[in-house]
Amino acid sequence: MTPAQTAHGPRPRITGLVLAGGLGRRMSADGQGTDKGLQPLRGRPMVEHVLARLRPQVDALLVNANANLDHWRTFGYPVLPDLLPGHAGPLAGLHAGLHAAATPRLVTAPCDSPFLPIDLVTRFTQAMDGSGALVAVARTGSRTHPVFMMVESSVLAHLEAFLDTGRRRIDAWYASLPCIEVEFPDENAFRNINTPDDLQAFESQ
């Protein structure tokens, strides 16, 4: 039996984490906030498009959400609220995901990017293997997409130390770690839907 196998088959290697814990203020008409991922897009909740693209790429899937938890659970995956107070952003979601993940690596994608690449995990894995990097971040041209990342689960202690300083910027965190930027050819795959106007525009495309 190889190290990558168990008595029941291959050992899970990568957990996917859908980040849906934001306030979504720009999506709501009154500015009070709403769950962006639950907004309908082309006949189903936006997050279903994300889940459909990410699920085949990973061995396990988690969702980070902070409101409407019973609704999020209806998609059939474990739902993780932030462990940090105050809606602390995507790093809080990553923090919760790393506490729950049981795999050596974790990959993140936001709930409002329904066109994410179907080779996201493959490209990240190929780039990280043998590189010594602990973090991989998506890039298209000169633009990085830091909420699309793969991390070694061993970065949890480093992340907690960073969060303990009160800082929350995701790029400031991974800048202090061995990181590789992974080029993707299609910037449209990383389009996100932030407002009702965005939603309407993509509905008709």
Secondary structure, 3 states (H helix, E strand, C coil): CCCCEECCEECCCEEEEEEECCCCHHHCCCCCCCCHHHCEECCEEHHHHHHHHHHHHCCEEEEEECCCHHHHHCCCCCEECCCCCCCCCHHHHHHHHHHHCCCCEEEEEECCCCCCCCCHHHHHHHHHCCCCCCEEEEEECCEEEEEEEEEEHHHHHHHHHHHHCCCCCHHHHHCCCCEEEEECCCHHHHCCCCCHHHHHHHHCC
